[in-house]
Amino acid sequence: MRVIFMGTPDFSVSTLDALHAAGHEIVCVYTQPPRPAGRGKKDRPSPVQARAEALGLEVRHPVSVRNAAAQGEFAALNAEIAVVVAYGLILPQPILDAPTHGCLNIHASLLPRWRGAAPIHRAIMAGDAETGVCIMQMEAGLDTGPVLMREATAIGATETTAELHDRLAGLGAALIVKTLDQLPALSAKPQPEHGVTYAAKIDKAEAAIDWTQDASVVDRKIRGLSPFPGAWFDHDGTRIKVLGSELADGTGVAGTILDDGLTIACGQGAVRLTHLQRAGKGAQDAETFLRGMPLPKGTQL
């Protein structure tokens, strides 16, 4: 098929690769404009732009697609379908209507649960047993369109957002190729009206760890916010991000270190911290971290 691909972050790259490998004609790639990044704050192209250019594909990165000129250029591509994966711009109706078969979106949840910006983070933080990906026919509402295909997967007991992100990216890439292969035979099913939840964008203000909460809540926050923005606590004026954890046995005053392996008492139960990071340092496993910053048994966080 003649495909317009629209995506920006790493999550989108595997889908671009899968469509290219499947032999679809990718007539153009739309992505967000280069942004300042790194220590020098030089403009850096998005992961999708970098990959598209490596594949020899035409790339466009308009600031907006709401003006008539941008919409005319989009329609002139005469695409049969557009595939949208974490593009980053809301698409107006003229864009949605331009391709012959409209625009399909890969969404990283089992819709209608977790519509919105941060479905992977929110699924882990809420303690969901499973999540998945949906291929949705896009319409004007926020992730409200009918679903063509879906695939579920269990969320692991110690899985972080980073790990689940990578799994769902691969799952979505395979599913969109399957969807395009079977498109003439598929019937989009409207999303049910019950079970709707919204995955609000992650606010850095919610990343502070509250040790008085139940251990399961603390553990899910740590894993759900890993690697970004990273759940954190302060100790002796040093902010420490926690990037991995697991539930552990133990009881005590909330915030107390219960052993020499970073098991921390919570309001109910305990968590063991497995990966941590200090400002200006790389992520480290607990054993390596403790060699550089000892936190002995009995320390109150």
Secondary structure, 3 states (H helix, E strand, C coil): CEEEEEECCHHHHHHHHHHHHCCCEEEEEECCCCEEECCCCEEECCHHHHHHHHCCCCEECCCCCCCHHHHHHHHCCCCCEEEEECCCCCCCHHHHHCCCCCEEEEECCCCCCCEECCHHHHHHHCCCCEEEEEEEECCCCCCCCCEEEEEEEECCCCCCHHHHHHHHHHHHHHHHHHHHHHHHHCCCECCCCCCCCEECCCCHHHHECCCCCEHHHHHHHHHHCCCCCCEEEEECCEEEEEEEEEEECCCCCCCEECCCCCEEECCECEEEEEEEEECCCCCEEHHHHHHHCCCCCCCEC
